[in-house]
Amino acid sequence: MTAPTTALLDAIIEGLRDVKARHITIMDLRKIPNAVTDYFVIAHGTSRTQVDALARSVEVSTYVHIHEVPWGKHGLRNGEWVILDFSNVVVHIFHEEVRPRYALEELWGDAEIKVLEEA
């Protein structure tokens, strides 16, 4: 992991933990051919309001700590699945009822997966 990617992951995790994200998972996709990014960070919230707050917290944390902003943001209006694309790291924030439907951890099952302890 390069220092900038490590700093980005740290800032993302801090932003998620600040708003009590659940089941934070880091998926290392670097060894998977044709992967769309180097890392996925996946987490969920228990309400649409929390999903929105988690996304905003990640944006604030990455900007404050390392002056990074996402290249793209998707799903902010529906509160079920928000994607923040930082190019080499893509953050997926789900509503807890929606997360199992997409099962990204299973879809990308060849990735190295690390589940963080609840803070």
Beta strands, then each sheet from edge to edge (+ up, - down):
strand 1: 22-28
strand 2: 39-45
strand 3: 72-74
strand 4: 81-85
strand 5: 89-95
strand 6: 112-115
sheet 1: 3+ 4- 5+ 2+ 1- 6+
end
